[in-house]
Amino acid sequence: MWLPLALCVLLEFAEMVGASPGGLDDALEVTFSERTRADWEKVWHQESHSRCREKLIRHLYWACEKDIYRITRRSMPEKRSGGEPERSQQVDTYPWAIEREVAYSFLRTRRTGKRRSGGSITAECCTRTGCTWEEYAEYCPSNKRLNQYRRRK
């Protein structure tokens, strides 16, 4: 008697979350896209997420895009000379893609078998506790970030 009831509850729950495996992730994508700068500043060091494989790549994309410590250029786009469009105006086919040299830095060396840059984002963030947004942003390949520990002159 309880088996049909349990199946109905399970099916209802699957529909609420979304039958596709990315249902919950799609809801998070909406949440991340609707956050303001102030919202990101509130959760940057507190909210942690555990992500692996392609979900980790997408999460890293959000961390790099919304990094609250990212240093941006102050020059205006009008001051740029030449007919080449500015980088922010170009459409990236793969926004999570990184340069070849940066990708090689993540590979293991032949002699030691160790990674060149120490630990990896997978070893750190694909765990039960996960990583905060700050920890994800530390792996952004192209962001110049403010160093809060830098000595002031």
C-alpha positions as CSV (number, residue, x, y, z in Angstrom):
1,M,0.0,0.0,0.0
2,W,2.8,2.5,0.8
3,L,4.8,1.7,-2.3
4,P,2.5,3.5,-4.8
5,L,2.3,6.4,-2.5
6,A,6.1,6.6,-2.2
7,L,6.4,6.5,-6.0
8,C,3.9,9.3,-6.4
9,V,5.7,11.5,-3.9
10,L,9.1,10.7,-5.6
11,L,7.7,11.6,-9.0
12,E,6.2,14.9,-7.7
13,F,9.6,15.8,-6.2
14,A,11.3,15.0,-9.5
15,E,8.9,17.3,-11.3
16,M,9.5,20.1,-8.7
17,V,13.3,19.9,-9.0
18,G,13.1,19.4,-12.7
19,A,13.3,16.0,-14.4
20,S,16.5,16.9,-16.1
21,P,19.7,16.6,-14.1
22,G,20.4,20.3,-14.5
23,G,17.0,21.4,-12.9
24,L,18.5,22.6,-9.7
25,D,21.6,24.0,-11.4
26,D,19.3,26.0,-13.7
27,A,17.6,27.5,-10.7
28,L,21.0,28.5,-9.3
29,E,22.0,30.1,-12.6
30,V,18.9,32.3,-12.3
31,T,19.8,33.2,-8.7
32,F,23.4,34.0,-9.6
33,S,22.3,36.2,-12.6
34,E,19.8,38.2,-10.5
35,R,22.3,39.0,-7.7
36,T,23.5,42.6,-7.4
37,R,27.0,43.7,-6.5
38,A,26.0,44.1,-2.9
39,D,24.5,40.6,-2.8
40,W,27.8,39.2,-4.1
41,E,29.7,41.1,-1.5
42,K,27.5,39.6,1.3
43,V,28.0,36.0,0.2
44,W,31.5,36.0,-1.3
45,H,33.3,34.6,1.7
46,Q,30.5,32.7,3.3
47,E,28.5,30.8,0.7
48,S,30.2,27.5,-0.4
49,H,29.4,25.1,-3.2
50,S,30.7,21.7,-4.0
51,R,31.1,21.3,-7.8
52,C,32.8,18.7,-10.0
53,R,33.5,18.3,-13.8
54,E,31.4,20.5,-16.1
55,K,29.5,22.0,-13.2
56,L,32.8,23.1,-11.7
57,I,33.7,24.8,-15.0
58,R,30.4,26.7,-15.1
59,H,30.7,27.7,-11.4
60,L,34.3,29.0,-12.0
61,Y,32.9,31.1,-14.9
62,W,30.5,32.8,-12.4
63,A,33.2,33.3,-9.9
64,C,35.5,34.9,-12.5
65,E,32.7,37.1,-13.9
66,K,31.5,38.3,-10.5
67,D,34.8,38.6,-8.6
68,I,34.4,41.4,-6.1
69,Y,38.2,41.9,-6.0
70,R,38.8,42.0,-9.7
71,I,40.7,45.0,-10.9
72,T,39.2,46.6,-14.0
73,R,40.6,49.2,-16.4
74,R,39.7,52.8,-15.9
75,S,40.2,54.0,-19.4
76,M,37.1,54.7,-21.5
77,P,36.4,52.6,-24.6
78,E,36.3,55.8,-26.8
79,K,40.0,56.5,-26.1
80,R,41.0,53.2,-27.8
81,S,42.7,53.8,-31.1
82,G,42.3,51.6,-34.2
83,G,39.4,49.7,-35.7
84,E,39.8,46.7,-33.5
85,P,36.7,46.2,-31.2
86,E,37.3,46.1,-27.5
87,R,37.6,42.7,-25.9
88,S,34.4,43.2,-23.9
89,Q,32.5,43.9,-27.1
90,Q,33.6,40.7,-28.8
91,V,31.3,37.6,-28.4
92,D,33.1,34.7,-26.8
93,T,32.0,31.4,-28.1
94,Y,33.4,29.6,-25.1
95,P,33.5,32.0,-22.2
96,W,35.1,29.4,-19.9
97,A,38.0,28.6,-22.3
98,I,41.5,29.6,-21.2
99,E,44.7,30.3,-23.1
100,R,46.9,27.4,-24.2
101,E,49.8,28.5,-21.9
102,V,47.5,28.7,-18.9
103,A,46.1,25.2,-19.6
104,Y,49.6,23.8,-19.8
105,S,50.4,25.1,-16.3
106,F,47.7,22.8,-14.9
107,L,49.3,19.7,-16.4
108,R,51.6,17.3,-14.5
109,T,55.3,17.3,-15.2
110,R,56.9,14.1,-16.5
111,R,59.6,13.8,-13.8
112,T,57.7,14.4,-10.6
113,G,54.2,13.6,-11.6
114,K,53.2,16.6,-9.4
115,R,51.2,19.5,-10.7
116,R,53.2,22.5,-11.6
117,S,51.1,25.0,-9.6
118,G,50.5,22.8,-6.5
119,G,46.9,21.7,-5.8
120,S,44.1,21.8,-8.2
121,I,40.6,23.3,-8.1
122,T,39.1,19.8,-8.4
123,A,41.1,18.6,-5.3
124,E,40.0,21.6,-3.4
125,C,36.4,22.2,-4.5
126,C,35.1,18.8,-5.6
127,T,34.7,17.7,-1.9
128,R,31.9,17.5,0.5
129,T,32.5,21.0,2.0
130,G,33.2,22.7,-1.4
131,C,34.7,26.1,-1.9
132,T,33.6,29.7,-1.2
133,W,33.4,32.1,-4.1
134,E,36.7,33.6,-3.1
135,E,38.4,30.2,-3.4
136,Y,36.9,29.7,-6.8
137,A,38.0,33.1,-7.9
138,E,41.6,32.3,-7.0
139,Y,41.7,29.9,-9.9
140,C,40.5,32.5,-12.5
141,P,43.1,32.5,-15.2
142,S,42.8,36.1,-16.5
143,N,41.7,38.2,-13.5
144,K,44.0,40.7,-11.9
145,R,42.8,40.9,-8.3
146,L,43.3,43.2,-5.4
147,N,45.6,41.6,-2.8
148,Q,44.2,42.3,0.6
149,Y,47.4,41.1,2.3
150,R,49.7,43.4,0.3
151,R,51.7,45.9,2.5
152,R,50.8,49.5,2.1
153,K,53.7,51.9,1.5
